[in-house]
């Protein structure tokens, strides 16, 4: 679980990341990154639409993405929004992890 300081909740923050952040995508996820120096670590948000599946599937995908990002909070970004695509419902945990990490690197933020 992400701490409260690392959660992105306000719709304005999501819109800011969508409009002005760098975007990188593959078949499982789209990662929107706003570079900057975070004060308490990056704030991370998730978007999982009904196109991904029913509520059970969406929550499973969201939990997996939260866990993946919890392990990768040392990215050099201020805001990160991970948007799940329909193929994420069928992806294994390892495939999702690889997809998110590769897209973070492609967006120009790397670990440590």
C-alpha positions in Angstrom: 0.0 0.0 0.0 1.2 3.5 -0.8 1.5 6.0 2.0 -0.9 9.0 2.0 2.0 11.3 1.1 2.5 9.3 -2.1 -1.1 9.1 -3.3 -2.5 11.2 -6.1 -6.1 12.0 -5.4 -7.2 15.3 -6.8 -8.7 15.4 -10.3 -6.7 18.5 -11.1 -3.5 16.6 -10.5 -4.5 13.8 -12.8 -5.4 16.3 -15.5 -2.1 18.2 -15.0 -0.2 14.9 -15.5 -2.3 13.9 -18.6 -1.9 17.3 -20.2 1.7 18.3 -19.4 3.5 15.1 -18.5 5.6 12.9 -20.7 3.7 9.8 -21.9 5.0 6.4 -22.7 2.9 3.4 -23.5 2.8 -0.3 -24.4 0.0 -2.8 -24.7 -0.6 -3.1 -20.9 -0.1 0.4 -19.5 0.3 4.1 -20.3 2.5 6.0 -17.9 2.3 9.8 -17.6 5.2 11.4 -15.8 5.7 15.0 -14.7 9.4 15.4 -13.9 10.5 17.4 -11.0 12.0 17.1 -7.5 9.4 15.7 -5.2 9.7 16.7 -1.5 8.3 13.5 0.0 8.7 11.2 -2.9 6.6 11.1 -6.1 2.8 11.2 -5.9 1.3 8.3 -7.8 -2.2 7.8 -9.2 -3.9 5.0 -11.1 -6.6 4.9 -13.7 -8.3 1.6 -14.5 -11.4 2.0 -16.6 -14.4 -0.3 -17.1 -12.8 -1.4 -20.4 -10.3 -3.4 -18.4 -13.1 -5.6 -16.9 -15.6 -5.9 -14.1 -15.0 -4.5 -10.6 -13.1 -7.6 -9.4 -10.7 -7.5 -12.3 -10.2 -3.7 -12.1 -9.4 -3.9 -8.4 -7.0 -6.8 -9.0 -5.2 -4.8 -11.6 -5.2 -1.6 -9.4 -3.8 -3.6 -6.5 -1.0 -5.0 -8.6 -0.1 -1.6 -10.0 0.0 -0.1 -6.5 2.3 -2.8 -5.3 4.6 -2.4 -8.3 4.8 1.4 -7.8 5.4 1.0 -4.1 8.6 -0.9 -5.0 9.6 1.8 -7.5 9.0 5.0 -5.5 12.6 6.1 -6.0 11.9 7.4 -9.5 12.9 11.0 -10.2 9.5 12.4 -10.9 7.0 14.6 -9.1 3.8 13.0 -10.5 3.3 9.6 -12.0 -0.1 8.4 -13.4 -0.4 4.8 -14.5 -3.3 4.1 -16.8 -4.2 0.4 -17.3 -5.2 -0.8 -20.7 -7.6 -3.7 -21.3 -4.7 -6.2 -21.9 -3.6 -5.6 -18.3 -6.4 -7.8 -17.1 -4.8 -10.8 -18.7 -1.2 -10.0 -17.9 0.7 -11.7 -15.1 2.3 -9.8 -12.3 5.7 -10.2 -13.9 4.5 -8.9 -17.2 2.9 -5.9 -15.6 6.0 -5.2 -13.6 8.2 -5.3 -16.6 5.8 -3.1 -18.6 5.7 -0.4 -15.9 9.4 -0.4 -15.3 10.2 -0.2 -19.1 7.7 2.7 -19.5 9.2 4.6 -16.6 12.6 4.3 -18.2 11.3 5.3 -21.6 9.6 8.4 -20.0 13.0 9.4 -18.8 12.8 8.6 -15.1 15.0 5.9 -13.8 15.5 4.3 -10.5 17.8 5.7 -7.9 
